[in-house]
């Protein structure tokens, strides 16, 4: 992704509610595991990038445009995006 320029204030602070995937350790016969809902996650950060299929959320953004602790979340997994500031 192209490095953003400028002040971190330009990147909105949001709370993203999204569903995560789960995986098993092997073969499953347990119908409860199969029927269990996906875990719901919530993360707060600044949106530093968007693509056709996903958004990139950063927990840290520096004044020079560097960012860190990023999550790339597929839009199909996003339940809600709430702007905080």
Secondary structure, DSSP 8 states (H G I E B T S, - for coil): -----S-GGGS-EEEEEEE-----SS----HHHHHS---EEEEEEEEEEE-SSEEEEEEEE-TTS-EEEEEEEEGGGEEEEEE--
